[in-house]
Amino acid sequence: MSSNKAPEPAQARATAGRLAGSLGVALALLLGACATEHTGQGNPNPITPTERYSIQVRPAPEELRLAPHPAGLSPPQAQALGDFVRRWMDADGGAITLKAPQHGGDPASAYRTATSARDFLLAQGVSPRQVRIVGYEAGGDARAPIVVGFMRYRAIGPKCGRTWGDLSADSDNREYDEFGCSMTANFAAQIADPADLLAPRRSAPPDANRRETVMGKYQQGVITSTPKDDQADASFAKVGQ
């Protein structure tokens, strides 16, 4: 006669609970592994599209080559230099360098052309502190030009439309491939001065007269803000009343 006894109901329920708990943990781990598996939609490392797609800012020197003339600048050269100054102003005006050839053709013609170019730049509103004349080795080239140049920058955006995944495959809850690429590329194409992406522009000097007026009103306890413009009222027009 066997001495084994059937488990008590409470013991059986406890054993079944432990088994169910173990199965539940295993199932949760399995589902978690499936949910976090990367399906190729996007890059899991960047947090935002602006971090995935960036704009490359590279130097792009702007240069104008002038042939030496015994009398200085010729009329066509003056016109070309005027267009150069306009491009320089559009690029927020950095330092301009005049490179005169050394050991080239006629040194006197090179000197007159370089100094005439400098005088022309100053007459166009360029500060004397922003123009300098330096020499460069021409290596005996009789046709070595005077090089007028300044440093500007070029914004290079990402190349879009190369990889597209299945937009319906979103099990990893990530953005789809190419998300944010076109926005970054359009921004790179539209920016006026790519140098602004490298460093902020210099602040304009404060208006001393305006500061004195505001401080005077503050000391008198008067409102210092500008008065409200009546034309800036945002109320809706009342039609038909």
C-alpha positions as CSV (number, residue, x, y, z in Angstrom):
1,M,0.0,0.0,0.0
2,S,1.5,3.3,-1.1
3,S,2.2,6.0,1.5
4,N,2.2,9.0,-0.9
5,K,-0.6,11.5,-0.3
6,A,-2.2,13.8,-2.7
7,P,-1.1,17.5,-2.2
8,E,-3.4,19.6,-0.2
9,P,-5.5,22.1,-2.2
10,A,-3.6,25.1,-0.7
11,Q,-0.2,23.6,-1.6
12,A,-1.4,22.8,-5.1
13,R,-2.6,26.4,-5.6
14,A,0.8,27.7,-4.4
15,T,2.7,25.5,-6.7
16,A,0.5,26.5,-9.7
17,G,1.0,30.2,-8.8
18,R,4.8,29.8,-8.8
19,L,4.7,28.1,-12.2
20,A,2.4,30.8,-13.6
21,G,4.7,33.5,-12.2
22,S,7.7,31.9,-13.8
23,L,5.9,31.6,-17.1
24,G,4.8,35.2,-16.9
25,V,8.3,36.5,-16.3
26,A,9.7,34.5,-19.2
27,L,6.9,35.7,-21.5
28,A,7.5,39.3,-20.5
29,L,11.2,39.0,-21.3
30,L,10.4,37.4,-24.6
31,L,8.0,40.1,-25.6
32,G,10.4,42.8,-24.4
33,A,13.1,41.4,-26.6
34,C,10.7,41.5,-29.6
35,A,9.5,45.0,-28.9
36,T,13.0,46.5,-28.5
37,E,14.5,44.7,-31.5
38,H,15.6,47.3,-34.1
39,T,13.8,46.9,-37.4
40,G,15.9,49.3,-39.4
41,Q,13.6,52.3,-39.1
42,G,15.9,55.1,-38.2
43,N,19.0,55.3,-36.1
44,P,18.5,54.5,-32.4
45,N,21.4,56.8,-31.3
46,P,20.3,60.3,-32.2
47,I,17.5,61.8,-30.1
48,T,16.1,64.3,-32.6
49,P,16.2,64.7,-36.4
50,T,18.5,67.7,-36.1
51,E,21.0,65.5,-34.4
52,R,20.8,62.8,-37.0
53,Y,21.0,65.2,-39.9
54,S,23.5,68.0,-39.5
55,I,24.7,70.9,-41.7
56,Q,28.3,71.0,-42.6
57,V,29.8,74.5,-42.8
58,R,33.0,74.6,-44.9
59,P,35.2,77.6,-45.8
60,A,34.8,78.8,-49.4
61,P,37.2,81.7,-50.1
62,E,35.8,84.4,-52.4
63,E,38.6,85.7,-54.6
64,L,39.0,88.2,-57.5
65,R,42.1,88.2,-59.7
66,L,43.3,91.5,-61.2
67,A,45.9,91.8,-63.9
68,P,48.6,94.4,-63.1
69,H,48.3,97.7,-65.0
70,P,50.8,100.5,-65.1
71,A,48.0,103.1,-64.5
72,G,46.3,101.1,-61.7
73,L,42.8,99.8,-61.9
74,S,41.1,99.7,-65.3
75,P,37.4,100.6,-65.7
76,P,36.4,96.9,-66.1
77,Q,38.5,96.0,-63.0
78,A,36.8,98.7,-61.0
79,Q,33.4,97.4,-62.0
80,A,34.4,93.8,-61.0
81,L,35.8,95.1,-57.7
82,G,32.5,96.9,-57.0
83,D,30.6,93.6,-57.5
84,F,33.2,92.0,-55.2
85,V,32.4,94.6,-52.5
86,R,28.7,93.9,-52.7
87,R,29.3,90.2,-52.2
88,W,31.6,91.0,-49.3
89,M,28.8,93.1,-47.7
90,D,26.3,90.3,-48.2
91,A,28.7,88.0,-46.3
92,D,28.8,90.3,-43.3
93,G,32.1,91.8,-44.2
94,G,35.2,90.1,-42.8
95,A,38.9,90.9,-43.4
96,I,39.9,91.5,-47.1
97,T,43.4,90.6,-48.2
98,L,45.2,92.0,-51.2
99,K,47.9,89.7,-52.3
100,A,50.5,91.3,-54.6
101,P,53.0,89.2,-56.5
102,Q,56.7,89.3,-55.7
103,H,59.3,88.3,-58.3
104,G,56.8,88.3,-61.0
105,G,56.4,90.7,-64.0
106,D,56.5,94.5,-63.5
107,P,56.7,95.3,-59.8
108,A,55.7,98.9,-60.3
109,S,52.5,97.9,-62.1
110,A,51.6,95.3,-59.4
111,Y,52.2,98.0,-56.7
112,R,50.0,100.6,-58.5
113,T,47.2,98.1,-59.1
114,A,47.3,96.8,-55.5
115,T,47.2,100.3,-54.0
116,S,44.5,101.4,-56.4
117,A,42.4,98.4,-55.4
118,R,42.9,99.3,-51.8
119,D,41.9,102.9,-52.3
120,F,38.8,101.7,-54.3
121,L,37.8,99.5,-51.4
122,L,38.1,102.3,-48.9
123,A,36.0,104.6,-51.1
124,Q,33.3,101.9,-51.2
125,G,33.0,102.0,-47.4
126,V,35.4,99.3,-46.3
127,S,37.2,100.1,-43.1
128,P,41.0,100.5,-43.4
129,R,41.3,98.1,-40.5
130,Q,39.7,95.4,-42.7
131,V,42.1,95.7,-45.6
132,R,45.7,94.6,-45.7
133,I,48.2,94.1,-48.5
134,V,50.5,91.1,-48.4
135,G,53.0,89.6,-50.9
136,Y,53.1,86.2,-52.3
137,E,55.8,84.4,-54.3
138,A,55.1,84.6,-58.1
139,G,58.0,82.4,-59.1
140,G,59.0,84.6,-62.1
141,D,55.4,84.5,-63.6
142,A,55.1,87.7,-65.6
143,R,51.3,87.3,-65.6
144,A,50.9,86.8,-61.9
145,P,47.7,88.6,-60.8
146,I,46.8,90.7,-57.7
147,V,44.5,88.5,-55.7
148,V,41.7,90.2,-53.7
149,G,39.9,87.9,-51.4
150,F,38.0,87.3,-48.2
151,M,36.8,84.2,-46.4
152,R,33.2,83.2,-46.6
153,Y,31.5,79.9,-45.8
154,R,29.2,77.4,-47.5
155,A,26.5,75.4,-45.9
156,I,26.2,71.8,-47.1
157,G,23.0,70.0,-46.2
158,P,22.4,66.2,-46.1
159,K,21.5,64.2,-49.2
160,C,17.9,63.0,-48.9
161,G,15.9,60.3,-50.6
162,R,18.5,57.6,-50.6
163,T,17.0,55.2,-48.1
164,W,13.3,54.6,-47.4
165,G,12.0,51.8,-45.2
166,D,8.5,50.4,-44.6
167,L,6.6,53.2,-42.9
168,S,4.1,50.7,-41.4
169,A,6.9,48.9,-39.5
170,D,6.9,50.9,-36.3
171,S,7.2,48.1,-33.7
172,D,10.2,49.9,-32.2
173,N,8.3,53.2,-31.9
174,R,11.0,55.1,-33.8
175,E,10.8,57.7,-36.5
176,Y,11.0,56.5,-40.1
177,D,14.1,56.7,-42.2
178,E,14.8,60.2,-43.8
179,F,12.6,61.8,-41.1
180,G,13.9,65.4,-40.8
181,C,16.3,65.2,-43.7
182,S,14.5,67.5,-46.1
183,M,13.9,70.1,-43.4
184,T,17.6,70.2,-42.6
185,A,18.5,70.3,-46.4
186,N,16.1,73.2,-47.0
187,F,17.5,75.1,-44.0
188,A,21.0,74.8,-45.4
189,A,19.9,76.0,-48.8
190,Q,18.1,79.1,-47.5
191,I,20.5,80.4,-44.8
192,A,21.9,83.8,-45.9
193,D,25.3,83.6,-44.1
194,P,26.4,80.1,-43.1
195,A,29.0,81.7,-40.8
196,D,26.1,82.3,-38.4
197,L,26.0,78.5,-37.7
198,L,29.6,78.7,-36.4
199,A,29.3,81.6,-34.0
200,P,26.8,84.4,-33.2
201,R,27.2,87.8,-34.8
202,R,28.6,90.7,-32.9
203,S,26.1,92.7,-31.0
204,A,25.4,96.2,-32.2
205,P,26.6,99.0,-29.9
206,P,24.0,100.2,-27.5
207,D,22.0,103.4,-28.1
208,A,23.3,105.8,-25.5
209,N,20.5,108.3,-26.1
210,R,17.8,105.7,-25.7
211,R,19.4,104.3,-22.6
212,E,19.5,107.7,-21.0
213,T,15.8,108.3,-21.8
214,V,14.8,104.9,-20.3
215,M,16.8,105.5,-17.2
216,G,15.3,108.9,-16.8
217,K,11.8,107.5,-16.9
218,Y,12.7,104.7,-14.5
219,Q,14.0,107.2,-12.0
220,Q,10.8,109.2,-12.3
221,G,8.6,106.1,-11.8
222,V,7.2,106.4,-15.4
223,I,6.5,103.4,-17.6
224,T,9.6,102.8,-19.7
225,S,8.0,100.7,-22.4
226,T,7.0,102.1,-25.8
227,P,3.4,103.2,-26.1
228,K,1.0,100.7,-27.7
229,D,0.3,101.1,-31.4
230,D,-3.4,101.5,-32.1
231,Q,-3.0,99.8,-35.5
232,A,-1.7,96.7,-33.8
233,D,-5.1,95.9,-32.3
234,A,-5.9,92.2,-32.8
235,S,-9.7,92.4,-32.3
236,F,-12.0,91.0,-35.0
237,A,-13.8,93.4,-37.3
238,K,-17.5,93.9,-36.5
239,V,-19.3,93.4,-39.8
240,G,-23.1,93.7,-40.2
241,Q,-23.8,95.5,-37.0
